Amino acid sequence: MTQKKLILFMPSIEGGGVEKNFFIISNYLANKIDQVILITAEKNLSNRLKNIKIIYPKSNFWREGGRMRKYIICIFLLIKILLTKRDSSVFSFQANMYAILVCKLLNIKIISRSNSSPSGWSKNLAKRIIYRIGLNLANIIIVNSIEFKNEMKKRFSVKSIHIYNPLDQKQILDLSKKKVKNIFPKNTLKIISVGRLVDQKNQITLLKAINKIKNSFKIKLILIGRGIDLVKIKEFIKVNKLSKLVKIFYTSNPMPYIKQADLFILSSKFEGLPNVLLETIVLKKMIISSNCPTGPKEILSSGKGGLLFKTEDYEELSEKITFFIKNKKKCKKMTNFSFNKLSRFDYEKNLNKYFDTVKKII
């Protein structure tokens, strides 16, 4: 459609819902646009990205030491390529403030996609002021839920557009069919939670709820994830004698294990639009989620399609688990309600929205 170049900016690719969406959106755009370039600190991505030129630092030094080091080298690479390819536009998925500033200084158009609620990254006045100024410099801001859009307006006076995450139901069902070992004992309440083991995902609240009701019901909890809170989580399990009830491991494909479960629980402090809830609904499993900003309430239709509890309130979470145990038929109706609302997240419809948005700047 055009000879102009689209530069994707994603310094750190670590796994999880954000990265899943990045790969889906990037590959779709690469099939529609002549020249797509990715700037990242990661390598060995050619098997996941097609028709995209990948620019990354040669030295492993830049891939070690955390996100900030990756941001620094990728900003340098972004400046370098924009100085030589003035006919480019930028689509930033990460380190958005840095990318926006570079683009404004070089008079380059930029789309910025925010992935998680401002509740997690604008906790003090100074940051809110910086974000208010910086975000308003972007040509277009994309967020992934209506609630998120409203938050951006309220906190930063930023006009944004919301595009839901594109949901590939067929792929999820195919992934769920992979044969794996049955990890849940018989005659137990089979609970699963999937997410990075970090403070944002707040698995400790879930463990506190399990600890509160462990003597009332036979429960098996599976935590799928990895992250810096692993030691803290293991220590909590040990101190509260939960080792027989809780198992932790990591897999890049949690779908077969979600399929085995009775109940999925999300205990996050904040989100954007959590993919894992959408994937769980495709598999027709009941959800209990924190009513955190943003996404869960929107996905679960304000509690009509699943149970919501106050963020970090483990006592209320334990009550919701108990409700599920005693009201399976009601909860089945909630699950069906959510499943019937999935058309909002249609794969092709939302990817087309991304393409139509990108066309405005290239």
Buried (B, 14 or more C-beta within 10 A) or exposed (E): EEEBBBBBBBBBBEEBBBBBBBBBBBBBBBEBBEBBBBBBBBEEBEEEBEEBEBBBBEEEEBBEEEEEBBBBBBBBBBEEBBEEBEEBBBBBBBBBBBBBBBBBEBEBBBBBBBBBBBBBBBEEEEEBEBBBEBBEBBBBBBBBBBBBBBBBEEBBEBEBEBBBBBBBBEBBBEBBEEEBEEBBEEEBBBBBBBBBBBBBBBBBBBBBBBBBBBEEEEBBBBBBBBBEBBEEBBEBBEEBEBEEBBBBEBBEEBBBBBBBBBBBBBBBBBBBBBBBBBBBBBBEBBBBBBBBBBBBBBBBBEBEBBBBBEBBBBEBBBBBBBEBBEEEEEBEEBBEBBBEBBEBBBBEBBBBBBBEBBEEBB
